[in-house]
Amino acid sequence: MTNGSRELHRLLRTCRETAGFGLRSWTTSKMRDDDSRFDDVWSVADGVPGWFYETNAVAIFKVLAELRPLRIVEIGSYMGRSTVFFGRSLQALGGKGRVTAIDPHTGDRQQREGFGMSEIPSFDMFLTHLRLAGVEDLIDPIVATSSDAAREWTEPFEFLFVDGWHGYEAVLADGREWVPKLSSGGVVVFDDALQYDEVREAIAELDREGTIHLWGHFYGQAYAGRTRVPPGAVQHVLNAGRIENFARKVERSLHGSARPD
């Protein structure tokens, strides 16, 4: 490794550590330094089965802390991992918010396809997890499809979490039916936005047609809203992701091209 490469390595490491933008230093330790309430929230939510990860949770918690939503709408609840996270977050933030959890509770797509089954009931276990986590009084479950629930919905809300059926038409419908009901300063987060081509393409179409303004991505999730300019906390999260991605790309390039003397 040349002296110039060593210096660049040191510079990248120093920038990431001092600015707090590394995967561990920003999304976990730095965030907990800013607001230790996340520790209590995650210690409970992490005990529920599912695929909602700490890196995403700590970023969303930062957004919720600024937004202070009175109503969170969650499309896709499964066993309640993210539902418990949202409920415990509202408790930790001391607000009067509530969570509407929409899911037909017929099973997760991956499990249904893996077992070759058309339905895997999950509602009873979902309710059990809410009760054990101490959030059942904050959650309003709707056992229905997203489209069916949208037809009856009239209440304003500030945060939308879309993690329903990961198909192109389903994500399009979620966006078209729910985002117009979101408050003008609200935030929508699409889970698995980069993992599934159909989800990514649907989000891109929602952006092109003007249903959403896509602000950016953070560790596989897409952040968007009805306005062109995101809230400050969302901008902070997205900037952190961009810097971390850039640092990782440079480090991989340097690691692949040279070895230390």
N, C-alpha and C positions, 0 to 999 in steps of 0.2 A: 504494500500500500504506500503510495507517495505521501510526502508531507502535506500536500494540498488536500488529499483525500482524508487524511487523519484530521486535519483542521475542520473540514466540512462535517465529518462525523461528530466532532466535539460541538460544533456550532448547532447542528440539528438537535443533539441530545440536550444541550443547554437551553435552547429555545423551547423545546417541548416540556422540560422539567420546570423551568421558571414560569412559563406561561400557563402551565397546567393543562396542556392539550393532548397528552399521550392517552392511550387507551386506558391504562390503569390510573395515571396521575390525574387525568381530568375527570373521566367518567365515574370514577369511584372515589379515590382519596380526596381529590380536590372538591368534588361535589359535597362530600361529607364534611369537609372543612367548612364549606359555605353554609350548610344546613344539615345538622346531625340528625334531624327528624327522619331522613330517608332510611337510616339504619333500622329503626323500629318498623317502618313500613315494609321494607324488603325482608326482614327476618321472618315475617308472617307470610307474605305473598310467596316467598320462595319455597314454602312447604307444600304448595298446591301443585299437582301435576300439570304439565303443559309446556308451551314453547315460547313463553314471554320472558325475555332475558334481562339480566341486571343492567347491562350497558344501555339498552333502550329505556328501561324503567327509570334510571337515574336522570336521563335526559328529559323524559316526559315529566318527571317530578319537578324539575326546574321550571318547565313551562307552566305546569299547574300552579306552582307557587306564585308566579306572576299573574296568571290569568284569573285565579280564584273562581272557578266556574260554579254556578249554582246548579247546573245540570250537565252531567256527562252522559252521552249516548254511546253505548258500546254495541257494535254489530259483530256478533260472534263471541260467545262466552265459554263454550265447551265446559271444562271442569271448574272454571271460575278463577283461574290464576290471575289473569289481568283484571277481572272484576274485583277480586280481593285487593289487588294493588290499588285500584282507583278508590275503593271504599276506605282503605286504610290511609291513603293519601289525603282524602277529604277530612278524615278525623285528625290527622297530624297537622293539617293546615288550619284547623279551627273554624272552618266555615260552616255554612248551613246547606251545602250542596248535597245532591243525590245522584245516584247512578241508575240509568235505565239500561238493563242488560237484555239484548234481543238475540234470541237463538231458538230455532225449532227443536233443538236438543235431539237431533237424529244422528249425531256422531260427527267426528272429525273426518275430513276428506281423505287424509292419508291412511287412517285406520280403516275406513270403510273400503277404500280401494284395495288395501293390503289384505284384508280378510275376505274380500269379495262379497261384502254385505251391503244391503241397501239402507240399513238403519242400525245404529248402536246407541240406545237411549242413554242420556247423560244427566237428565234434570235432577234426579234424586241425589246423585253425588255432588252436583253443583250446589244444591241447597245445603248439603252437609258441610261443604267447605266454607260457605258463607257463614254458617252458624258457628263453626269452630274458630273462624277468624274474627268473630265478633262484629261483623258488618251487615248482618242480614237486615237490620232496621234501616240501613241506608240504601238498599238495593231494591229496585222495582223490576222484577223479571217480567219479560214478555215472551211467552213461549209461542213463537210464530216466525215466519220468514220476515226478512227485512222489508220486503215489498208490502206484505200485509200490514206490518206495524206502521209503515210510513203513511199508508192511506188514512189511518186514524189519528195521526200525530198532529197536535196543534201547539204544543208548548215550546217556548224558545229555549235554546241551549247554546253552550259556549265551547264545548269540546266534543269532537266526534272521533271515535276510534273504530276503524274499519278493518275487521279481521274475520269476515264471513267466508262464504264459499269462494275459493280462489280460481274462479273462471272469468273469462273476459266479459261475458254478458252480465254476470252477477255483480262484478265490481262496477261496471258501467251503471247498472241499476242502482247500486248503493249510492254512488256519487250523485246521479241525477235526481234521485228521490229524497236524499237527505241533506246534501250540501245547501240547497236553496232554503232549507229550514234553519240552518246554522246562523247564529248572530253575525253581524257584519264584521266584527272584530274577533270572531272565533277561529279555532284551529281544528283542522282535520288531519289525522295521522293514519296512513295506510300501512298496515303491517305486511311483511313479505313482499315489498314493492319491487325488489330486485331478484328475488329467488324464483319467481314464476313469471315466465314470459307473458302469459295472459294477463296477469295483474299489472305488470309494467306497461303493456300496450294499452290497457284500459285507462290507466292513470294518464298516460300521454294523450289519449283521445279526450278525456275530460278536460285536460289543460288546453288542448287545441280549440275545443268548442266553447271555452270560456266558463264552463261550470265551476272549475277551480282555477286558482293561480298556484302552480306548483312552485314552491319556494326552494326545494332541494331535498337531499337525502341525508340520513344519518344512520349508519350501520343497518342498512337494509330496509329502513322505514322511510316513507315519503311524507314530507310535511307540506301542507297546503292550506289555503283558505279562500275567502271570497274577495280579499283585497290583494293588491299587488305587493304591498309592503308587509312583511311578517312582524309580529310583536318582537320586542327586544330579546326576550329569552329564547325564542325560536332562532333568531339570527345568531345568537351566541352559540347555540347547539350546532347549527349548520356550519358556522365558521370553525368550530372545534373539529368537526368531521373533515372538513376540507384540508385543514392544516395537518391533521393526523394522516390522512390519505397521502398527501404530498410527501410527508416525512418518510412514510413507509415505502413509497415508490423509490425515492432517492436512496434510501438505505439498502433496498433490495438490489438496486442497480450497482451501488458501490460494492456490496458484498459479492455480487456475481462477477464483477470485473477485476477485483483485486483481493489479496489476502494480506494481513499485517505481516511486517517483517519479524 
